[in-house]
């Protein structure tokens, strides 16, 4: 039984008010794999890269327990490239460039060895590609989680809606939830989005935490107040990696355990933003994760007697 992760593997170029990166390794699938491998292994990865993607990056993922049998390498093509610039608040950003390259005609092939998939994390990627992976699995996974972004709402809405109807959990940020639903109130937006298919909805609000919706229930997890945020890129994907990683490790998909999973995702995301790219995620140990989870417990722990 295993966790299958689908998502972009990319080169990113990032500008923040505090610095600028060269072309560095990024991609939703990359962040998810680095993060989730702290909780469960192997991670069975599905993605595509060009001949320009460094072999040592692939080797580093393999060493981390990430199975790359489902990652296609198109020798004569270029890896997906994304570039973004953050505003002063570090919460909002503009996409400066998106070059799909190998993603343009990507047709994922699910290897036979991935058919034991119990947990499926559909990281941000072409919605039709996400759906193709669901359709290739002979048995429906126990839980399918989908992440997406405004870009796909603009260029592939029909496909996105079809994929959405097949998943259990959707993760989006607050502006994407508003765009998808046409509602400003996040509570109304959540009700509309859950009517499109997913039984659970996670709305990420950057430094203002995350909300989990299921039927009439709502749970809120704060983000850890940090002294310095260096680069928010990948925070959402890292959050997703922590969320699904925790669920896959515990094999418990109850609403209560999803609350814990949201805290784990938030703790992991708080590490991700401390350095550019995936750098911080590569450094942290189980002890670091444990200590940050404790900080979360302290952050929200209080006694109150009502009535
Ligand atoms: P996040 O900051 O969590 O929203 O994710 C940022 C990552 O998403 C970057 O590493 C990008 O390479 C990747 N990304 C950006 N745009 C897209 C897209 N249209 N499709 C797939 N991945 C993308």
Boltz pocket constraint, residues with backbone or C-beta under 6 A from the ligand:
constraints:
  - pocket:
      binder: B
      contacts: [[A, 8], [A, 10], [A, 11], [A, 12], [A, 26], [A, 27], [A, 28], [A, 81], [A, 82], [A, 98], [A, 124], [A, 125], [A, 126], [A, 151], [A, 152], [A, 232], [A, 233], [A, 234], [A, 235], [A, 236], [A, 237], [A, 238]]
      max_distance: 6.0
